[in-house]
Structures are given as C-alpha cells and as structure tokens.
C-alpha cells in the first residue's frame, strides 16, 4: 500500500517531460495566424463575414473604401450591426 502511495505522490512531483521537437507542430499548421490589428486584412476579414447579407456591389465598394486607413479603423470600431448600417449607407453604384 505504501508503495502505491509513493508512486501516486511521485506522479505529481515529477518534472513534466518535454515534447521532442519532432512531435511539435509549427504554429502555422496548428493555428492560422490572425491578421495584424487594424490592418486592411483584418477589416476585409470582418467584411467577408457580412458578405452574404449585403448586395455584392456594396460589398465591393466597402472593400475599396478600406484603402483609406481612417475608414477601415472606423469600420473595425463599429459593432456588427453598425457595420451593416454603415455599408448600407454607402452610395449605390
């Protein structure tokens, strides 16, 4: 019985074994990188989430407006419903 207790206690105090390098996955394989904060890529990713809910011409127009960094920062600051309202207010082509 004492031997079992010692083994049990030892299992909690052992130093965890390090994963061998061959078993480690690279970051890009295990989890895709997020776009840089306040980048055009981040704004376009958020816009893409709304693509099915807006007319295609407005989707394209919104993407083009992100060439202005101030506009893309404003878009990212809005919550989703405000983003939708902003897009719907863009002049229709």
N, C-alpha and C positions, 0 to 999 in steps of 0.2 A: 504494500500500500504506500509506504514512504517513497519507494522508487517511482511510482506513478505520480505522486505529488511533486517530486523533484523534476520529473520530465515536464509536467504541466507548467510548473513555475519557470523552468528554463525556456520554454517556448515563448514566454512573454518577455524574457530578458535578453534573448539572442538578438544580435545585430542583424537587421534585415540584409539578405543577400542582394548584391547589386545585380541588376539585369545585365546580361552580357551584351556588348554592343551589337552583335549580330541579331539579337532579338528585338532591338529597339527599332521603332518605325520613325521615319522622318516626319517632321511637323506637317509638311505639305501633303503627305499621304494620309495621315490620321485626321487632320482637321484643316479645312481650307482656310487660307488667311483672309481676314476681314480687310476691306478697303480702308485706306487711311482716313482718319476722322476729318470731316469737312472737305473731302475730295470730290471731284466730279464723279468718280466711280461710285462713291457711297451714295450720292444723290441719285445717280442713274439706277442703282440697285433698288433704292426706295421707290423710284418712279416705276420701275418694272413690276413691282408688287401691285400697282394700281392699273396696269395696262389693260386688263380685261374689263375694267369698269369705266373706261373713258374712250371716246371716239379716237380712232387712230391718228387723224390729223392733229388733234390736241396733244396726244402722246408725243408725237414727233416735235411739235412746236415747244412743248415743255422741255424736252431734252436739249433742244437748241438754245433755249434761254439759259441753261446751266453753263454756257460758255462765259457768262458773267458770274464771277465768283461770289458777288454780293447776293445775287438772285439764288444761287444754289445754297448758300448759307441760310438765307431766309426760308427756303423750302424745307431744309433739314430741321429748322427750329420749329416749324408747324407740326402739330399732331396730324394723324392720318386724315381726319375729316376736313381739317383746314387745308390740307394739301389738295384734297379733292376740290374744294371750293376755289382755291387759287387757280388750279388747272382749268376749271370750268369758266373762269373769268377771262382767260386768255382770249384774244381776238381770234375768231374762227377764220381760217384761210379762205 
